[in-house]
Amino acid sequence: MAMNQPTDDCGEQTGMTAAILMVCGIIPCIGFLFSIAALVFIGMYLVKVWECKGRAEQLAIAGGDPGQWAAGPQPLDPNNPYAS
């Protein structure tokens, strides 16, 4: 959770479903049905991404002091194995 806001997958599963349906669209004779379904899922995915973008912008506006992120790089945590 970011800033105590519930999150969802922001269309990750819908996008994955659309990609799988597009690949299935190459099947002869019935591929056009998968392609039509893929177009529907692509539309749903784009709407979901647009909504997540709006929510992220609202959180950024409602967030704290905007200058806190412009202060420069933060010190690295020595206990974080992914810090580079």
PDB file with SEQRES, HELIX, SHEET and CRYST1 records, atoms N, CA, C and O in Angstrom:
SEQRES   1 A   84  MET ALA MET ASN GLN PRO THR ASP ASP CYS GLY GLU GLN          
SEQRES   2 A   84  THR GLY MET THR ALA ALA ILE LEU MET VAL CYS GLY ILE          
SEQRES   3 A   84  ILE PRO CYS ILE GLY PHE LEU PHE SER ILE ALA ALA LEU          
SEQRES   4 A   84  VAL PHE ILE GLY MET TYR LEU VAL LYS VAL TRP GLU CYS          
SEQRES   5 A   84  LYS GLY ARG ALA GLU GLN LEU ALA ILE ALA GLY GLY ASP          
SEQRES   6 A   84  PRO GLY GLN TRP ALA ALA GLY PRO GLN PRO LEU ASP PRO          
SEQRES   7 A   84  ASN ASN PRO TYR ALA SER                                      
HELIX    1 AA1 GLU A   12  CYS A   24  1                                  13    
HELIX    2 AA2 GLY A   31  ALA A   62  1                                  32    
HELIX    3 AA3 PRO A   66  GLN A   68  5                                   3    
CRYST1    1.000    1.000    1.000  90.00  90.00  90.00 P 1           1          
ATOM      1  N   MET A   1       0.833  -1.177   0.000  1.00  0.00           N  
ATOM      2  CA  MET A   1       0.000   0.000   0.000  1.00  0.00           C  
ATOM      3  C   MET A   1       0.882   1.246   0.000  1.00  0.00           C  
ATOM      4  O   MET A   1       1.838   1.353   0.769  1.00  0.00           O  
ATOM      5  N   ALA A   2       0.549   2.153  -0.852  1.00  0.00           N  
ATOM      6  CA  ALA A   2       1.270   3.416  -0.924  1.00  0.00           C  
ATOM      7  C   ALA A   2       0.417   4.490  -0.279  1.00  0.00           C  
ATOM      8  O   ALA A   2      -0.723   4.722  -0.683  1.00  0.00           O  
ATOM      9  N   MET A   3       0.972   5.136   0.717  1.00  0.00           N  
ATOM     10  CA  MET A   3       0.269   6.220   1.408  1.00  0.00           C  
ATOM     11  C   MET A   3      -1.096   5.771   1.920  1.00  0.00           C  
ATOM     12  O   MET A   3      -2.063   6.531   1.863  1.00  0.00           O  
ATOM     13  N   ASN A   4      -1.177   4.540   2.419  1.00  0.00           N  
ATOM     14  CA  ASN A   4      -2.400   3.966   2.993  1.00  0.00           C  
ATOM     15  C   ASN A   4      -3.549   3.899   2.002  1.00  0.00           C  
ATOM     16  O   ASN A   4      -4.710   3.961   2.404  1.00  0.00           O  
ATOM     17  N   GLN A   5      -3.251   3.775   0.718  1.00  0.00           N  
ATOM     18  CA  GLN A   5      -4.265   3.639  -0.308  1.00  0.00           C  
ATOM     19  C   GLN A   5      -4.275   2.201  -0.810  1.00  0.00           C  
ATOM     20  O   GLN A   5      -3.214   1.634  -1.073  1.00  0.00           O  
ATOM     21  N   PRO A   6      -5.462   1.601  -0.949  1.00  0.00           N  
ATOM     22  CA  PRO A   6      -5.502   0.239  -1.486  1.00  0.00           C  
ATOM     23  C   PRO A   6      -5.050   0.246  -2.948  1.00  0.00           C  
ATOM     24  O   PRO A   6      -5.338   1.182  -3.694  1.00  0.00           O  
ATOM     25  N   THR A   7      -4.355  -0.790  -3.336  1.00  0.00           N  
ATOM     26  CA  THR A   7      -3.872  -0.880  -4.708  1.00  0.00           C  
ATOM     27  C   THR A   7      -4.426  -2.128  -5.370  1.00  0.00           C  
ATOM     28  O   THR A   7      -4.869  -3.061  -4.701  1.00  0.00           O  
ATOM     29  N   ASP A   8      -4.396  -2.128  -6.670  1.00  0.00           N  
ATOM     30  CA  ASP A   8      -4.752  -3.318  -7.425  1.00  0.00           C  
ATOM     31  C   ASP A   8      -3.646  -3.568  -8.436  1.00  0.00           C  
ATOM     32  O   ASP A   8      -2.580  -2.956  -8.359  1.00  0.00           O  
ATOM     33  N   ASP A   9      -3.890  -4.447  -9.365  1.00  0.00           N  
ATOM     34  CA  ASP A   9      -2.824  -4.799 -10.304  1.00  0.00           C  
ATOM     35  C   ASP A   9      -2.692  -3.807 -11.450  1.00  0.00           C  
ATOM     36  O   ASP A   9      -1.828  -3.992 -12.308  1.00  0.00           O  
ATOM     37  N   CYS A  10      -3.506  -2.767 -11.501  1.00  0.00           N  
ATOM     38  CA  CYS A  10      -3.460  -1.737 -12.549  1.00  0.00           C  
ATOM     39  C   CYS A  10      -3.524  -2.343 -13.942  1.00  0.00           C  
ATOM     40  O   CYS A  10      -2.877  -1.839 -14.861  1.00  0.00           O  
ATOM     41  N   GLY A  11      -4.271  -3.387 -14.114  1.00  0.00           N  
ATOM     42  CA  GLY A  11      -4.487  -3.977 -15.424  1.00  0.00           C  
ATOM     43  C   GLY A  11      -3.485  -5.030 -15.825  1.00  0.00           C  
ATOM     44  O   GLY A  11      -3.476  -5.459 -16.979  1.00  0.00           O  
ATOM     45  N   GLU A  12      -2.642  -5.460 -14.909  1.00  0.00           N  
ATOM     46  CA  GLU A  12      -1.619  -6.453 -15.260  1.00  0.00           C  
ATOM     47  C   GLU A  12      -2.254  -7.744 -15.775  1.00  0.00           C  
ATOM     48  O   GLU A  12      -1.845  -8.260 -16.815  1.00  0.00           O  
ATOM     49  N   GLN A  13      -3.233  -8.262 -15.069  1.00  0.00           N  
ATOM     50  CA  GLN A  13      -3.872  -9.513 -15.486  1.00  0.00           C  
ATOM     51  C   GLN A  13      -4.645  -9.337 -16.786  1.00  0.00           C  
ATOM     52  O   GLN A  13      -4.652 -10.233 -17.630  1.00  0.00           O  
ATOM     53  N   THR A  14      -5.296  -8.190 -16.952  1.00  0.00           N  
ATOM     54  CA  THR A  14      -6.041  -7.924 -18.177  1.00  0.00           C  
ATOM     55  C   THR A  14      -5.092  -7.825 -19.366  1.00  0.00           C  
ATOM     56  O   THR A  14      -5.394  -8.334 -20.446  1.00  0.00           O  
ATOM     57  N   GLY A  15      -3.963  -7.181 -19.175  1.00  0.00           N  
ATOM     58  CA  GLY A  15      -2.969  -7.087 -20.238  1.00  0.00           C  
ATOM     59  C   GLY A  15      -2.394  -8.440 -20.606  1.00  0.00           C  
ATOM     60  O   GLY A  15      -2.183  -8.734 -21.782  1.00  0.00           O  
ATOM     61  N   MET A  16      -2.140  -9.261 -19.602  1.00  0.00           N  
ATOM     62  CA  MET A  16      -1.624 -10.600 -19.862  1.00  0.00           C  
ATOM     63  C   MET A  16      -2.648 -11.436 -20.633  1.00  0.00           C  
ATOM     64  O   MET A  16      -2.287 -12.179 -21.546  1.00  0.00           O  
ATOM     65  N   THR A  17      -3.912 -11.313 -20.266  1.00  0.00           N  
ATOM     66  CA  THR A  17      -4.963 -12.039 -20.968  1.00  0.00           C  
ATOM     67  C   THR A  17      -5.046 -11.581 -22.418  1.00  0.00           C  
ATOM     68  O   THR A  17      -5.198 -12.407 -23.318  1.00  0.00           O  
ATOM     69  N   ALA A  18      -4.950 -10.281 -22.653  1.00  0.00           N  
ATOM     70  CA  ALA A  18      -4.989  -9.751 -24.015  1.00  0.00           C  
ATOM     71  C   ALA A  18      -3.823 -10.296 -24.834  1.00  0.00           C  
ATOM     72  O   ALA A  18      -3.998 -10.664 -25.995  1.00  0.00           O  
ATOM     73  N   ALA A  19      -2.643 -10.349 -24.239  1.00  0.00           N  
ATOM     74  CA  ALA A  19      -1.471 -10.867 -24.962  1.00  0.00           C  
ATOM     75  C   ALA A  19      -1.649 -12.337 -25.321  1.00  0.00           C  
ATOM     76  O   ALA A  19      -1.312 -12.755 -26.429  1.00  0.00           O  
ATOM     77  N   ILE A  20      -2.174 -13.118 -24.391  1.00  0.00           N  
ATOM     78  CA  ILE A  20      -2.393 -14.542 -24.660  1.00  0.00           C  
ATOM     79  C   ILE A  20      -3.429 -14.718 -25.757  1.00  0.00           C  
ATOM     80  O   ILE A  20      -3.268 -15.567 -26.634  1.00  0.00           O  
ATOM     81  N   LEU A  21      -4.495 -13.920 -25.716  1.00  0.00           N  
ATOM     82  CA  LEU A  21      -5.523 -14.017 -26.757  1.00  0.00           C  
ATOM     83  C   LEU A  21      -4.973 -13.604 -28.122  1.00  0.00           C  
ATOM     84  O   LEU A  21      -5.362 -14.179 -29.139  1.00  0.00           O  
ATOM     85  N   MET A  22      -4.079 -12.621 -28.160  1.00  0.00           N  
ATOM     86  CA  MET A  22      -3.480 -12.232 -29.437  1.00  0.00           C  
ATOM     87  C   MET A  22      -2.637 -13.361 -30.016  1.00  0.00           C  
ATOM     88  O   MET A  22      -2.654 -13.595 -31.224  1.00  0.00           O  
ATOM     89  N   VAL A  23      -1.901 -14.058 -29.158  1.00  0.00           N  
ATOM     90  CA  VAL A  23      -1.107 -15.193 -29.635  1.00  0.00           C  
ATOM     91  C   VAL A  23      -2.022 -16.304 -30.133  1.00  0.00           C  
ATOM     92  O   VAL A  23      -1.734 -16.939 -31.148  1.00  0.00           O  
ATOM     93  N   CYS A  24      -3.120 -16.540 -29.425  1.00  0.00           N  
ATOM     94  CA  CYS A  24      -4.071 -17.574 -29.852  1.00  0.00           C  
ATOM     95  C   CYS A  24      -4.778 -17.179 -31.146  1.00  0.00           C  
ATOM     96  O   CYS A  24      -5.375 -18.025 -31.812  1.00  0.00           O  
ATOM     97  N   GLY A  25      -4.712 -15.901 -31.501  1.00  0.00           N  
ATOM     98  CA  GLY A  25      -5.351 -15.430 -32.732  1.00  0.00           C  
ATOM     99  C   GLY A  25      -4.726 -15.979 -33.996  1.00  0.00           C  
ATOM    100  O   GLY A  25      -5.307 -15.825 -35.070  1.00  0.00           O  
ATOM    101  N   ILE A  26      -3.568 -16.614 -33.917  1.00  0.00           N  
ATOM    102  CA  ILE A  26      -2.944 -17.164 -35.116  1.00  0.00           C  
ATOM    103  C   ILE A  26      -3.436 -18.573 -35.436  1.00  0.00           C  
ATOM    104  O   ILE A  26      -3.032 -19.154 -36.443  1.00  0.00           O  
ATOM    105  N   ILE A  27      -4.302 -19.125 -34.592  1.00  0.00           N  
ATOM    106  CA  ILE A  27      -4.841 -20.467 -34.830  1.00  0.00           C  
ATOM    107  C   ILE A  27      -5.768 -20.401 -36.047  1.00  0.00           C  
ATOM    108  O   ILE A  27      -6.681 -19.576 -36.083  1.00  0.00           O  
ATOM    109  N   PRO A  28      -5.546 -21.250 -37.029  1.00  0.00           N  
ATOM    110  CA  PRO A  28      -6.400 -21.226 -38.225  1.00  0.00           C  
ATOM    111  C   PRO A  28      -7.860 -21.531 -37.884  1.00  0.00           C  
ATOM    112  O   PRO A  28      -8.144 -22.275 -36.945  1.00  0.00           O  
ATOM    113  N   CYS A  29      -8.746 -20.972 -38.626  1.00  0.00           N  
ATOM    114  CA  CYS A  29     -10.200 -21.172 -38.576  1.00  0.00           C  
ATOM    115  C   CYS A  29     -10.878 -20.511 -37.378  1.00  0.00           C  
ATOM    116  O   CYS A  29     -11.935 -19.907 -37.556  1.00  0.00           O  
ATOM    117  N   ILE A  30     -10.335 -20.594 -36.188  1.00  0.00           N  
ATOM    118  CA  ILE A  30     -11.001 -19.992 -35.027  1.00  0.00           C  
ATOM    119  C   ILE A  30     -10.214 -18.824 -34.450  1.00  0.00           C  
ATOM    120  O   ILE A  30     -10.630 -18.229 -33.456  1.00  0.00           O  
ATOM    121  N   GLY A  31      -9.093 -18.494 -35.056  1.00  0.00           N  
ATOM    122  CA  GLY A  31      -8.239 -17.432 -34.544  1.00  0.00           C  
ATOM    123  C   GLY A  31      -8.907 -16.077 -34.520  1.00  0.00           C  
ATOM    124  O   GLY A  31      -8.602 -15.249 -33.662  1.00  0.00           O  
ATOM    125  N   PHE A  32      -9.829 -15.836 -35.464  1.00  0.00           N  
ATOM    126  CA  PHE A  32     -10.500 -14.539 -35.493  1.00  0.00           C  
ATOM    127  C   PHE A  32     -11.331 -14.310 -34.235  1.00  0.00           C  
ATOM    128  O   PHE A  32     -11.490 -13.168 -33.804  1.00  0.00           O  
ATOM    129  N   LEU A  33     -11.857 -15.361 -33.647  1.00  0.00           N  
ATOM    130  CA  LEU A  33     -12.620 -15.214 -32.402  1.00  0.00           C  
ATOM    131  C   LEU A  33     -11.702 -14.765 -31.263  1.00  0.00           C  
ATOM    132  O   LEU A  33     -12.072 -13.909 -30.459  1.00  0.00           O  
ATOM    133  N   PHE A  34     -10.507 -15.349 -31.202  1.00  0.00           N  
ATOM    134  CA  PHE A  34      -9.539 -14.934 -30.190  1.00  0.00           C  
ATOM    135  C   PHE A  34      -9.089 -13.495 -30.428  1.00  0.00           C  
ATOM    136  O   PHE A  34      -8.872 -12.739 -29.481  1.00  0.00           O  
ATOM    137  N   SER A  35      -8.953 -13.123 -31.701  1.00  0.00           N  
ATOM    138  CA  SER A  35      -8.526 -11.757 -32.022  1.00  0.00           C  
ATOM    139  C   SER A  35      -9.573 -10.731 -31.604  1.00  0.00           C  
ATOM    140  O   SER A  35      -9.222  -9.660 -31.109  1.00  0.00           O  
ATOM    141  N   ILE A  36     -10.824 -11.034 -31.793  1.00  0.00           N  
ATOM    142  CA  ILE A  36     -11.905 -10.130 -31.372  1.00  0.00           C  
ATOM    143  C   ILE A  36     -11.897  -9.997 -29.847  1.00  0.00           C  
ATOM    144  O   ILE A  36     -12.020  -8.895 -29.314  1.00  0.00           O  
ATOM    145  N   ALA A  37     -11.751 -11.121 -29.156  1.00  0.00           N  
ATOM    146  CA  ALA A  37     -11.693 -11.074 -27.697  1.00  0.00           C  
ATOM    147  C   ALA A  37     -10.470 -10.281 -27.236  1.00  0.00           C  
ATOM    148  O   ALA A  37     -10.538  -9.561 -26.239  1.00  0.00           O  
ATOM    149  N   ALA A  38      -9.348 -10.410 -27.960  1.00  0.00           N  
ATOM    150  CA  ALA A  38      -8.138  -9.662 -27.610  1.00  0.00           C  
ATOM    151  C   ALA A  38      -8.380  -8.165 -27.739  1.00  0.00           C  
ATOM    152  O   ALA A  38      -7.919  -7.396 -26.895  1.00  0.00           O  
ATOM    153  N   LEU A  39      -9.086  -7.739 -28.766  1.00  0.00           N  
ATOM    154  CA  LEU A  39      -9.391  -6.313 -28.926  1.00  0.00           C  
ATOM    155  C   LEU A  39     -10.223  -5.788 -27.760  1.00  0.00           C  
ATOM    156  O   LEU A  39     -10.006  -4.671 -27.291  1.00  0.00           O  
ATOM    157  N   VAL A  40     -11.170  -6.590 -27.296  1.00  0.00           N  
ATOM    158  CA  VAL A  40     -11.984  -6.196 -26.143  1.00  0.00           C  
ATOM    159  C   VAL A  40     -11.104  -6.047 -24.907  1.00  0.00           C  
ATOM    160  O   VAL A  40     -11.221  -5.070 -24.167  1.00  0.00           O  
ATOM    161  N   PHE A  41     -10.225  -7.019 -24.688  1.00  0.00           N  
ATOM    162  CA  PHE A  41      -9.355  -6.965 -23.513  1.00  0.00           C  
ATOM    163  C   PHE A  41      -8.331  -5.836 -23.611  1.00  0.00           C  
ATOM    164  O   PHE A  41      -7.956  -5.260 -22.589  1.00  0.00           O  
ATOM    165  N   ILE A  42      -7.876  -5.511 -24.810  1.00  0.00           N  
ATOM    166  CA  ILE A  42      -6.965  -4.381 -24.967  1.00  0.00           C  
ATOM    167  C   ILE A  42      -7.669  -3.089 -24.562  1.00  0.00           C  
ATOM    168  O   ILE A  42      -7.078  -2.238 -23.898  1.00  0.00           O  
ATOM    169  N   GLY A  43      -8.926  -2.945 -24.961  1.00  0.00           N  
ATOM    170  CA  GLY A  43      -9.699  -1.769 -24.552  1.00  0.00           C  
ATOM    171  C   GLY A  43      -9.857  -1.688 -23.047  1.00  0.00           C  
ATOM    172  O   GLY A  43      -9.696  -0.620 -22.457  1.00  0.00           O  
ATOM    173  N   MET A  44     -10.173  -2.818 -22.424  1.00  0.00           N  
ATOM    174  CA  MET A  44     -10.313  -2.851 -20.975  1.00  0.00           C  
ATOM    175  C   MET A  44      -8.988  -2.513 -20.297  1.00  0.00           C  
ATOM    176  O   MET A  44      -8.961  -1.814 -19.284  1.00  0.00           O  
ATOM    177  N   TYR A  45      -7.889  -3.014 -20.864  1.00  0.00           N  
ATOM    178  CA  TYR A  45      -6.561  -2.753 -20.310  1.00  0.00           C  
ATOM    179  C   TYR A  45      -6.229  -1.269 -20.375  1.00  0.00           C  
ATOM    180  O   TYR A  45      -5.732  -0.704 -19.400  1.00  0.00           O  
ATOM    181  N   LEU A  46      -6.493  -0.637 -21.499  1.00  0.00           N  
ATOM    182  CA  LEU A  46      -6.186   0.784 -21.643  1.00  0.00           C  
ATOM    183  C   LEU A  46      -7.005   1.641 -20.676  1.00  0.00           C  
ATOM    184  O   LEU A  46      -6.495   2.614 -20.121  1.00  0.00           O  
ATOM    185  N   VAL A  47      -8.266   1.278 -20.478  1.00  0.00           N  
ATOM    186  CA  VAL A  47      -9.104   2.013 -19.515  1.00  0.00           C  
ATOM    187  C   VAL A  47      -8.535   1.859 -18.109  1.00  0.00           C  
ATOM    188  O   VAL A  47      -8.470   2.832 -17.358  1.00  0.00           O  
ATOM    189  N   LYS A  48      -8.125   0.651 -17.750  1.00  0.00           N  
ATOM    190  CA  LYS A  48      -7.576   0.386 -16.417  1.00  0.00           C  
ATOM    191  C   LYS A  48      -6.277   1.158 -16.190  1.00  0.00           C  
ATOM    192  O   LYS A  48      -6.071   1.718 -15.113  1.00  0.00           O  
ATOM    193  N   VAL A  49      -5.399   1.192 -17.200  1.00  0.00           N  
ATOM    194  CA  VAL A  49      -4.146   1.930 -17.081  1.00  0.00           C  
ATOM    195  C   VAL A  49      -4.429   3.425 -16.947  1.00  0.00           C  
ATOM    196  O   VAL A  49      -3.767   4.113 -16.170  1.00  0.00           O  
ATOM    197  N   TRP A  50      -5.396   3.927 -17.691  1.00  0.00           N  
ATOM    198  CA  TRP A  50      -5.765   5.346 -17.615  1.00  0.00           C  
ATOM    199  C   TRP A  50      -6.259   5.687 -16.203  1.00  0.00           C  
ATOM    200  O   TRP A  50      -5.905   6.733 -15.660  1.00  0.00           O  
ATOM    201  N   GLU A  51      -7.077   4.809 -15.609  1.00  0.00           N  
ATOM    202  CA  GLU A  51      -7.577   5.045 -14.255  1.00  0.00           C  
ATOM    203  C   GLU A  51      -6.433   5.026 -13.235  1.00  0.00           C  
ATOM    204  O   GLU A  51      -6.402   5.857 -12.328  1.00  0.00           O  
ATOM    205  N   CYS A  52      -5.503   4.093 -13.374  1.00  0.00           N  
ATOM    206  CA  CYS A  52      -4.365   4.023 -12.450  1.00  0.00           C  
ATOM    207  C   CYS A  52      -3.486   5.253 -12.576  1.00  0.00           C  
ATOM    208  O   CYS A  52      -2.955   5.743 -11.579  1.00  0.00           O  
ATOM    209  N   LYS A  53      -3.329   5.754 -13.787  1.00  0.00           N  
ATOM    210  CA  LYS A  53      -2.540   6.962 -13.998  1.00  0.00           C  
ATOM    211  C   LYS A  53      -3.197   8.139 -13.277  1.00  0.00           C  
ATOM    212  O   LYS A  53      -2.512   8.935 -12.635  1.00  0.00           O  
ATOM    213  N   GLY A  54      -4.505   8.249 -13.381  1.00  0.00           N  
ATOM    214  CA  GLY A  54      -5.230   9.316 -12.689  1.00  0.00           C  
ATOM    215  C   GLY A  54      -5.105   9.213 -11.179  1.00  0.00           C  
ATOM    216  O   GLY A  54      -4.938  10.219 -10.490  1.00  0.00           O  
ATOM    217  N   ARG A  55      -5.187   7.979 -10.664  1.00  0.00           N  
ATOM    218  CA  ARG A  55      -5.034   7.785  -9.222  1.00  0.00           C  
ATOM    219  C   ARG A  55      -3.639   8.148  -8.757  1.00  0.00           C  
ATOM    220  O   ARG A  55      -3.474   8.745  -7.693  1.00  0.00           O  
ATOM    221  N   ALA A  56      -2.636   7.795  -9.543  1.00  0.00           N  
ATOM    222  CA  ALA A  56      -1.254   8.121  -9.177  1.00  0.00           C  
ATOM    223  C   ALA A  56      -1.041   9.629  -9.165  1.00  0.00           C  
ATOM    224  O   ALA A  56      -0.344  10.154  -8.297  1.00  0.00           O  
ATOM    225  N   GLU A  57      -1.641  10.327 -10.128  1.00  0.00           N  
ATOM    226  CA  GLU A  57      -1.521  11.785 -10.154  1.00  0.00           C  
ATOM    227  C   GLU A  57      -2.217  12.403  -8.944  1.00  0.00           C  
ATOM    228  O   GLU A  57      -1.705  13.356  -8.358  1.00  0.00           O  
ATOM    229  N   GLN A  58      -3.387  11.866  -8.562  1.00  0.00           N  
ATOM    230  CA  GLN A  58      -4.093  12.381  -7.384  1.00  0.00           C  
ATOM    231  C   GLN A  58      -3.269  12.167  -6.123  1.00  0.00           C  
ATOM    232  O   GLN A  58      -3.211  13.046  -5.264  1.00  0.00           O  
ATOM    233  N   LEU A  59      -2.634  11.008  -6.004  1.00  0.00           N  
ATOM    234  CA  LEU A  59      -1.802  10.745  -4.835  1.00  0.00           C  
ATOM    235  C   LEU A  59      -0.597  11.673  -4.810  1.00  0.00           C  
ATOM    236  O   LEU A  59      -0.169  12.112  -3.743  1.00  0.00           O  
ATOM    237  N   ALA A  60      -0.052  11.969  -5.975  1.00  0.00           N  
ATOM    238  CA  ALA A  60       1.097  12.867  -6.034  1.00  0.00           C  
ATOM    239  C   ALA A  60       0.694  14.283  -5.626  1.00  0.00           C  
ATOM    240  O   ALA A  60       1.447  14.973  -4.939  1.00  0.00           O  
ATOM    241  N   ILE A  61      -0.486  14.708  -6.046  1.00  0.00           N  
ATOM    242  CA  ILE A  61      -0.967  16.048  -5.693  1.00  0.00           C  
ATOM    243  C   ILE A  61      -1.291  16.109  -4.208  1.00  0.00           C  
ATOM    244  O   ILE A  61      -0.983  17.099  -3.544  1.00  0.00           O  
ATOM    245  N   ALA A  62      -1.915  15.050  -3.679  1.00  0.00           N  
ATOM    246  CA  ALA A  62      -2.320  15.034  -2.272  1.00  0.00           C  
ATOM    247  C   ALA A  62      -1.164  14.700  -1.343  1.00  0.00           C  
ATOM    248  O   ALA A  62      -1.302  14.797  -0.123  1.00  0.00           O  
ATOM    249  N   GLY A  63      -0.036  14.311  -1.898  1.00  0.00           N  
ATOM    250  CA  GLY A  63       1.119  13.909  -1.090  1.00  0.00           C  
ATOM    251  C   GLY A  63       1.692  15.065  -0.310  1.00  0.00           C  
ATOM    252  O   GLY A  63       1.178  16.183  -0.345  1.00  0.00           O  
ATOM    253  N   GLY A  64       2.752  14.779   0.386  1.00  0.00           N  
ATOM    254  CA  GLY A  64       3.391  15.768   1.245  1.00  0.00           C  
ATOM    255  C   GLY A  64       4.121  16.849   0.480  1.00  0.00           C  
ATOM    256  O   GLY A  64       3.725  17.223  -0.624  1.00  0.00           O  
ATOM    257  N   ASP A  65       5.164  17.334   1.062  1.00  0.00           N  
ATOM    258  CA  ASP A  65       5.964  18.413   0.508  1.00  0.00           C  
ATOM    259  C   ASP A  65       6.591  17.972  -0.818  1.00  0.00           C  
ATOM    260  O   ASP A  65       7.356  17.007  -0.835  1.00  0.00           O  
ATOM    261  N   PRO A  66       6.284  18.655  -1.934  1.00  0.00           N  
ATOM    262  CA  PRO A  66       6.847  18.227  -3.213  1.00  0.00           C  
ATOM    263  C   PRO A  66       8.358  18.399  -3.273  1.00  0.00           C  
ATOM    264  O   PRO A  66       9.016  17.745  -4.082  1.00  0.00           O  
ATOM    265  N   GLY A  67       8.921  19.258  -2.441  1.00  0.00           N  
ATOM    266  CA  GLY A  67      10.353  19.469  -2.455  1.00  0.00           C  
ATOM    267  C   GLY A  67      11.141  18.349  -1.812  1.00  0.00           C  
ATOM    268  O   GLY A  67      12.361  18.287  -1.965  1.00  0.00           O  
ATOM    269  N   GLN A  68      10.463  17.454  -1.089  1.00  0.00           N  
ATOM    270  CA  GLN A  68      11.180  16.384  -0.404  1.00  0.00           C  
ATOM    271  C   GLN A  68      11.816  15.413  -1.387  1.00  0.00           C  
ATOM    272  O   GLN A  68      12.813  14.772  -1.055  1.00  0.00           O  
ATOM    273  N   TRP A  69      11.262  15.289  -2.587  1.00  0.00           N  
ATOM    274  CA  TRP A  69      11.820  14.368  -3.573  1.00  0.00           C  
ATOM    275  C   TRP A  69      12.870  15.056  -4.432  1.00  0.00           C  
ATOM    276  O   TRP A  69      13.684  14.389  -5.070  1.00  0.00           O  
ATOM    277  N   ALA A  70      12.859  16.380  -4.456  1.00  0.00           N  
ATOM    278  CA  ALA A  70      13.805  17.108  -5.289  1.00  0.00           C  
ATOM    279  C   ALA A  70      15.082  17.436  -4.518  1.00  0.00           C  
ATOM    280  O   ALA A  70      15.955  18.122  -5.049  1.00  0.00           O  
ATOM    281  N   ALA A  71      15.205  16.973  -3.310  1.00  0.00           N  
ATOM    282  CA  ALA A  71      16.351  17.316  -2.474  1.00  0.00           C  
ATOM    283  C   ALA A  71      17.629  16.621  -2.928  1.00  0.00           C  
ATOM    284  O   ALA A  71      18.714  17.003  -2.488  1.00  0.00           O  
ATOM    285  N   GLY A  72      17.540  15.650  -3.762  1.00  0.00           N  
ATOM    286  CA  GLY A  72      18.719  14.940  -4.230  1.00  0.00           C  
ATOM    287  C   GLY A  72      18.626  13.469  -3.899  1.00  0.00           C  
ATOM    288  O   GLY A  72      17.627  13.015  -3.341  1.00  0.00           O  
ATOM    289  N   PRO A  73      19.649  12.730  -4.236  1.00  0.00           N  
ATOM    290  CA  PRO A  73      19.597  11.281  -3.987  1.00  0.00           C  
ATOM    291  C   PRO A  73      19.595  10.974  -2.499  1.00  0.00           C  
ATOM    292  O   PRO A  73      20.241  11.646  -1.696  1.00  0.00           O  
ATOM    293  N   GLN A  74      18.852   9.941  -2.167  1.00  0.00           N  
ATOM    294  CA  GLN A  74      18.765   9.498  -0.783  1.00  0.00           C  
ATOM    295  C   GLN A  74      19.929   8.561  -0.483  1.00  0.00           C  
ATOM    296  O   GLN A  74      20.409   7.884  -1.392  1.00  0.00           O  
ATOM    297  N   PRO A  75      20.396   8.501   0.759  1.00  0.00           N  
ATOM    298  CA  PRO A  75      21.482   7.577   1.086  1.00  0.00           C  
ATOM    299  C   PRO A  75      21.025   6.130   0.919  1.00  0.00           C  
ATOM    300  O   PRO A  75      19.874   5.792   1.194  1.00  0.00           O  
ATOM    301  N   LEU A  76      21.932   5.295   0.472  1.00  0.00           N  
ATOM    302  CA  LEU A  76      21.614   3.889   0.252  1.00  0.00           C  
ATOM    303  C   LEU A  76      21.558   3.142   1.567  1.00  0.00           C  
ATOM    304  O   LEU A  76      22.326   3.412   2.491  1.00  0.00           O  
ATOM    305  N   ASP A  77      20.630   2.195   1.635  1.00  0.00           N  
ATOM    306  CA  ASP A  77      20.498   1.340   2.795  1.00  0.00           C  
ATOM    307  C   ASP A  77      21.495   0.177   2.661  1.00  0.00           C  
ATOM    308  O   ASP A  77      21.383  -0.605   1.717  1.00  0.00           O  
ATOM    309  N   PRO A  78      22.451   0.043   3.563  1.00  0.00           N  
ATOM    310  CA  PRO A  78      23.439  -1.037   3.421  1.00  0.00           C  
ATOM    311  C   PRO A  78      22.837  -2.426   3.581  1.00  0.00           C  
ATOM    312  O   PRO A  78      23.460  -3.413   3.190  1.00  0.00           O  
ATOM    313  N   ASN A  79      21.645  -2.523   4.146  1.00  0.00           N  
ATOM    314  CA  ASN A  79      21.009  -3.827   4.347  1.00  0.00           C  
ATOM    315  C   ASN A  79      20.165  -4.251   3.143  1.00  0.00           C  
ATOM    316  O   ASN A  79      19.641  -5.364   3.124  1.00  0.00           O  
ATOM    317  N   ASN A  80      20.029  -3.390   2.150  1.00  0.00           N  
ATOM    318  CA  ASN A  80      19.204  -3.700   0.985  1.00  0.00           C  
ATOM    319  C   ASN A  80      20.089  -4.374  -0.078  1.00  0.00           C  
ATOM    320  O   ASN A  80      20.988  -3.731  -0.621  1.00  0.00           O  
ATOM    321  N   PRO A  81      19.848  -5.647  -0.377  1.00  0.00           N  
ATOM    322  CA  PRO A  81      20.695  -6.333  -1.369  1.00  0.00           C  
ATOM    323  C   PRO A  81      20.452  -5.845  -2.792  1.00  0.00           C  
ATOM    324  O   PRO A  81      21.266  -6.117  -3.674  1.00  0.00           O  
ATOM    325  N   TYR A  82      19.346  -5.126  -3.043  1.00  0.00           N  
ATOM    326  CA  TYR A  82      19.020  -4.674  -4.391  1.00  0.00           C  
ATOM    327  C   TYR A  82      19.489  -3.246  -4.645  1.00  0.00           C  
ATOM    328  O   TYR A  82      19.376  -2.756  -5.769  1.00  0.00           O  
ATOM    329  N   ALA A  83      20.006  -2.574  -3.634  1.00  0.00           N  
ATOM    330  CA  ALA A  83      20.488  -1.200  -3.818  1.00  0.00           C  
ATOM    331  C   ALA A  83      21.768  -1.225  -4.635  1.00  0.00           C  
ATOM    332  O   ALA A  83      22.645  -2.064  -4.427  1.00  0.00           O  
ATOM    333  N   SER A  84      21.854  -0.298  -5.560  1.00  0.00           N  
ATOM    334  CA  SER A  84      23.065  -0.259  -6.390  1.00  0.00           C  
ATOM    335  C   SER A  84      23.654   1.140  -6.393  1.00  0.00           C  
ATOM    336  O   SER A  84      24.678   1.377  -7.035  1.00  0.00           O  
TER     337      SER A  84                                                      
END                                                                             
